[in-house]
Amino acid sequence: MTSALDLGVHALRASYRAGTLRCSAVVEEVLQRIAEAGDDKVWITRMPDEALRDIAATLDARRGEIESLPLYGVPFAVKDNIDVAGLLTTAACPGFAYTPEKSATVVQQLIDAGAIVIGKVNLDQFATGLVGVRSPYGVPRNPFNPDYVPGGSSSGSAVSVSSGLVSFSLGTDTAGSGRIPAGFNNIVGLKPTPGLISVEGAVPACASLDCISVFALSCADADAVLDVVAQPKVTPKIGRSFRFGVPRPLEFFGDTAYAKLYADAIEKLRELGGTAVEFDYAPFRDAAQLLYHGPWIAERTAAVGAFLEETHEGAGVWYETRQIILGGREYSAVDAFEGQYELAELKAKAAVEMEGLDFLALPTAGTIYTVAQLRQEPILYNSHLGHYTNFVNFFGLAALALPSGFRPDGLPFGITLVARANTERSLLAFGAQWQRAVPLPLGKTNAVLPPPSADPVVIEERVSIAVVGAHMSDLPLNGQLTALGGRLEKIDTTAPVYRLYALPGGPPHRPGMVRVATDGGAIELEVWSLPSAAVGAFLRQIPSPLSIGTVALADGSTVLGFLCEGHVVLDARDITDLGGWRAYLKSLA
């Protein structure tokens, strides 16, 4: 690199605001870095140098508008299956190339926010593959070891960010193309909920599943881009205590180094306050198989099959790509409907496995392959890379790929957090916390994390509720809270003004807490919070004689919590002296 300039989104904005940096200087730096990178097979088409200089000069003249341009002077790359007005769109197939008159919606949003398109980058042809080697434009150079694949299909998108050529990039993700390259390049890959970011102006791969993805050095930078191109919904924050899913069985395809790094990541999640919960990966795995071994391949045929059938040898069509896409001709309309029925069953089973979990914590990939290995086994090894990714868009979920360490040979490893729809902001906020707890280089650059003040913030409305019995952690009714997005906030005690009783009936057995004027005791409790929208559903599950009232805590504050009607405790056992429901249960053992 020609300088130590940090191209992180927040780093650039801080320098622009301080008046110590001009857009023209950033463009010259980017051009110099691209020249130094040489023939790295990243770019398919670039904006002409002079055009970039003109754009930068125009932005420099608009310095006074910086606060209304959230991505002012930030350079980015665009995967070459997404339109940029005036630049060829090839989808990595020379014979398919066309010049669009208008940019894709997402690209125009970024330009309108002040960002600078540097050019279009390489990919697995027609976004079909997770490897990054299926392109007549070459294999983008993995910055950690050029003998290894960069991941795909958004190969150039990831390498351009990891190599410090741009601040962020756009990719697409149908089967994992916004996550696998992030894992192999030690960067952040945000795959939003399908439909959150417009795909207008993107060449379809599998149109019902396609997403625009964002690659960045940090979660804070990815969040800044997301703010421009979408309006994320308010979702529950991942709290100080959380539950995350670990798949059973695990598959690393013989890669013991990746297996060790994954185990380390699980331990780090525990240190951050997480509880690991094993779940059955079968419905997720089986859904993943449908993408390339089921009728959904016919949707790829619908997208570009006619073009592939009509092209001649000089069009630059990749052999494996043609075979995969035209394989969709083998499926019938009956197959398509039967596939939909099977997917619905698998989705229902997967939802049960995810119940009560804040997110799934998966290896982004089970292993990594060399370019030579992929050429020997192009289909099988590509399939291996999709083991933990292919199901996500089928189930309408959000995902965030995060750097997580390095193998002894220096190759990156990553994990991916997968959560319910519209949880992008929650995942990014947690991801920022992860990046601070797991300090790693940002890509293959000298950039540093933005200050904590730049980290994503989840603004949400939550209601705190104190529980004293069967709704406490690991007790029979706790699932009613977790299923509604409940989060344990703290363990506390009441003010010494209550009596606790073991109520008759059950299972589940429940206590009743009554406030008294004299001779009260302090009762152990847990304070949970629920999204405000879920409170009504929770209240409907509370049977008489229990109710929700105001509970006084030991520190003098108050919180909503469980109380009991006084008349039902006349014949109940008084267990106040035990100090709480857990102590009572222990006394029965």
C-alpha positions, 0 to 999 in steps of 0.5 A, spaced: 500 500 500 502 507 498 500 509 505 497 507 511 490 510 509 484 507 513 479 506 508 474 503 513 467 507 512 467 510 519 475 512 518 474 516 512 468 520 514 472 522 521 477 524 516 472 528 511 469 531 517 475 533 520 477 537 514 484 532 513 482 528 507 479 530 500 475 525 496 480 526 490 486 524 495 482 517 496 481 516 489 488 517 487 490 512 493 485 507 490 488 507 483 495 506 486 493 500 490 489 497 484 496 498 480 500 495 485 495 489 486 497 488 479 493 482 475 489 480 481 483 478 477 479 482 481 476 487 476 472 485 470 470 493 468 473 499 472 470 506 471 475 510 467 481 513 472 479 520 469 471 519 470 473 517 478 477 524 478 471 528 476 466 524 481 471 526 486 472 533 484 465 534 484 464 531 491 470 535 494 466 541 491 460 538 495 463 538 502 458 542 505 453 537 504 457 531 508 452 531 513 446 529 508 451 524 504 452 518 509 457 515 505 460 521 502 467 519 498 467 512 500 469 508 494 466 501 493 466 495 488 460 492 485 459 484 483 458 484 476 451 481 476 449 488 478 448 493 474 452 500 474 449 505 468 454 505 463 459 499 465 458 493 462 454 487 466 457 481 464 455 476 470 462 473 468 460 471 461 463 475 455 457 473 451 452 475 455 455 482 456 450 488 456 451 496 458 445 498 462 442 505 461 441 505 469 444 503 475 441 497 480 436 500 485 441 499 490 447 502 487 443 508 485 442 509 493 449 508 494 451 513 489 446 518 492 449 517 499 455 520 496 459 513 495 463 512 489 463 506 484 470 504 483 468 498 478 465 491 477 468 485 480 469 478 478 464 472 480 463 465 479 459 465 472 452 467 473 453 467 480 453 459 480 458 456 485 461 458 492 468 457 490 470 463 486 474 459 480 468 459 475 470 465 471 473 466 464 476 472 467 480 468 472 481 466 479 481 473 484 487 472 488 486 470 495 490 475 499 492 470 504 494 464 499 493 465 492 493 457 492 487 457 495 480 459 492 477 466 494 470 463 495 464 465 491 460 466 487 462 474 490 469 472 489 471 479 487 467 483 492 470 479 498 477 480 495 477 487 493 475 489 501 480 484 504 485 487 500 484 494 502 482 496 495 475 499 497 471 500 503 466 496 502 462 492 496 456 489 494 455 482 492 449 477 491 447 471 495 442 465 493 446 459 496 451 462 501 455 467 496 455 473 501 458 469 506 463 463 504 467 469 501 467 473 507 469 467 511 475 465 506 477 473 506 477 474 514 471 480 513 464 481 515 459 478 510 452 481 511 446 477 508 440 480 509 433 477 510 430 476 503 427 482 500 430 487 505 434 490 499 432 491 492 434 486 487 432 490 481 437 491 476 441 484 478 441 479 474 437 473 477 440 467 479 434 463 483 430 469 483 425 467 489 431 466 493 436 472 491 439 477 496 444 483 495 449 482 500 454 487 503 462 485 504 465 490 509 471 490 514 467 491 520 460 490 522 459 498 524 461 499 516 456 494 514 451 497 518 452 504 515 451 501 508 445 497 510 442 504 513 442 507 506 439 501 502 434 498 507 430 500 513 431 495 518 425 493 522 426 494 530 428 487 533 430 484 540 437 486 542 441 480 543 442 481 551 448 479 556 445 472 556 443 469 550 442 462 547 445 459 541 445 453 537 450 448 535 449 443 530 449 436 531 452 433 527 458 437 525 461 436 519 468 439 517 470 434 511 477 432 515 479 439 516 481 438 524 484 445 524 477 448 522 474 444 527 478 446 533 477 454 531 470 452 531 470 449 538 474 455 540 469 460 537 463 456 541 467 457 547 468 465 546 461 465 545 460 462 552 465 467 555 460 473 552 454 470 556 452 465 551 449 458 552 450 453 547 444 449 545 445 443 540 440 442 535 438 437 530 441 439 523 437 434 519 432 439 516 437 444 515 441 440 511 436 436 507 433 443 505 440 445 503 440 439 498 434 441 495 437 447 492 442 444 487 439 437 487 432 439 487 427 443 482 430 449 484 435 448 479 430 449 474 429 457 476 436 458 474 434 455 468 429 460 467 433 465 468 439 464 463 437 457 460 435 460 453 441 464 453 446 458 454 442 453 449 443 458 444 451 460 445 457 458 441 463 456 444 466 463 443 461 466 448 466 464 454 461 459 458 464 455 463 463 448 463 460 446 470 456 452 469 452 450 463 451 443 466 448 445 472 444 450 470 441 446 464 440 441 469 434 444 470 430 441 464 430 435 467 425 437 472 417 437 471 412 442 474 410 436 479 417 436 481 416 443 483 410 442 487 413 436 491 419 440 492 415 446 495 411 441 499 417 438 502 420 444 503 414 447 507 415 440 512 423 442 513 421 449 514 416 447 520 421 442 523 427 447 523 423 452 526 422 447 532 429 446 532 430 454 532 425 455 538 428 459 544 435 460 540 437 467 539 441 465 533 445 459 530 452 459 530 455 455 524 462 454 521 461 459 515 464 453 511 467 446 514 473 447 510 477 450 504 480 448 498 486 449 493 484 452 486 487 445 484 483 441 488 477 444 486 479 443 478 479 436 480 473 435 484 469 442 481 462 439 483 463 435 490 467 440 493 463 446 491 457 442 495 461 441 501 462 449 501 454 450 501 453 445 507 452 450 512 449 456 507 444 453 502 438 453 507 438 460 509 434 463 504 429 457 503 427 459 510 427 466 509 432 468 515 438 473 516 445 471 516 452 475 518 459 472 517 464 474 522 472 473 522 473 468 527 481 466 527 486 463 523 489 456 521 496 454 523 497 455 515 495 462 516 488 461 512 482 465 515 476 461 519 469 464 520 463 463 523 456 465 521 450 467 525 443 465 523 437 468 526 430 470 524 427 474 519 429 482 520 434 481 525 440 484 521 441 490 526 441 485 532 446 481 529 450 487 527 450 489 534 452 483 536 457 482 531 461 488 533 461 486 540 464 479 537 469 483 533 472 487 539 472 480 543 476 477 538 481 482 536 483 480 529 486 484 523 481 487 518 481 483 512 488 483 509 489 490 511 492 495 516 485 498 518 482 498 525 476 497 528 471 504 528 471 507 535 465 503 540 461 510 539 460 507 531 458 500 533 450 499 531 445 500 536 439 496 537 433 501 539 427 497 541 421 497 546 422 492 551 418 491 557 421 488 564 417 482 567 420 479 574 418 472 575 419 468 581 417 461 579 416 456 573 418 461 568 425 462 571 431 459 567 431 452 565 424 451 569 418 448 565 415 454 563 421 458 561 420 457 554 414 461 554 418 467 555 424 465 550 419 463 544 417 470 545 424 473 544 424 474 552 431 475 554 434 474 561 436 481 564 438 480 571 438 476 577 435 479 583 431 479 590 425 483 592 424 488 597 423 484 604 415 485 603 413 479 600 411 472 602 412 466 598 407 460 597 407 453 594 400 453 590 396 446 590 396 443 583 400 442 577 404 440 573 407 445 572 408 446 580 407 454 581 409 459 587 404 464 589 407 471 591 403 476 596 405 483 598 404 483 606 404 489 611 408 486 616 413 480 617 415 479 609 421 476 606 426 477 600 424 473 595 429 471 589 427 472 582 429 473 575 428 480 571 426 478 564 424 483 558 420 481 552 419 485 546 413 490 547 409 487 541 410 480 545 407 482 552 400 481 550 401 474 548 405 472 554 399 475 558 394 471 555 398 465 558 397 467 565 392 463 569 388 465 575 390 466 580 396 469 578 397 476 575 402 481 573 402 487 578 408 492 581 414 488 584 418 492 589 426 490 588 431 490 594 434 496 591 428 500 592 426 500 584 420 497 581 418 492 576 412 489 573 412 482 575 408 475 578 403 476 584 398 472 586 391 473 589 391 473 597 385 468 598 388 462 594 394 462 599 390 460 605 391 453 605 398 453 601 405 452 604 409 458 606 416 457 603 418 464 604 423 462 609 427 458 604 428 465 600 425 463 593 422 457 588 429 454 586 431 453 594 424 450 595 425 445 589 432 443 592 429 442 598 424 436 595 430 433 592 
